Amino acid sequence: MTGATVKLDGESNPAWVTPHTFTNLRPGAHVLELSQPGYSEIRQSVDVESDRVMIVSATMAALNGELIITTEPPGAEVSIDGKPHGPSPVRTRMVVGRHSYTVQMAGRETQEGTVTIADQEVVAKSVELPPAAPSAPEMNVQVNTNPPNATVFADGTPKGDTPTSFHMSPGHHTLILFASGFQPLRREIEVPESGIVTVNETLASR
């Protein structure tokens, strides 16, 4: 296996990473130790003979556990470490270490998190998906004035300077338009359940 850290007779060196060649070893018994995160360590005795090349191969077994993800409501799409794992509930083997997950469902808030799995450990994660927050309301009132830059108050609340658009609940509302040097203008409007109300007004000079 490539990338494993090597110890020889209890000694280590940052450069000793598989594949690695040791030269000028004294004849006799030596102990090799191989380690890599997520895999079982290997300790092996090697008898070195004079003027002979020895090749040591080793297979490191992956350490793993099990991850179970359930959701409320069930049927959410689950991704682990960026890879889809199907609708919940999900049960899968995972190598040891830290893993990230994402849970998604239409109409629900996406949930993300991380879990850490140890060797032979079963980790159960329950994820609740609250309803998604309603989207921002669409603008349904548009106000234009001549001249522009008049301040608009809707039911006493400032809504910006013309031209401006904003959202109001369906029903009856009162608009008041103010501009320096012009007479205030009051306008009653009815906002429908759907559609846009457009207000075009010309302000009279004082």
Secondary structure, DSSP 4 states (H G I P E B T S, - for coil): -TT-EEEETTEEEEEEESS----SPPSEEEEEEEE-TTB--EEEEEEE-TT--------PPBPEEEEEEEEESS--EEEETTEEEEESSEEEEEESEEEEEEEE-TTB--EEEEEEE-TT-EEEEEEE-PBPPPPPPPP-EEEEEESS--EEEETTEEEEESSEEE---SEEEEEEEE-TTB--EEEEEEE-SSS-EEEEEEPPB-
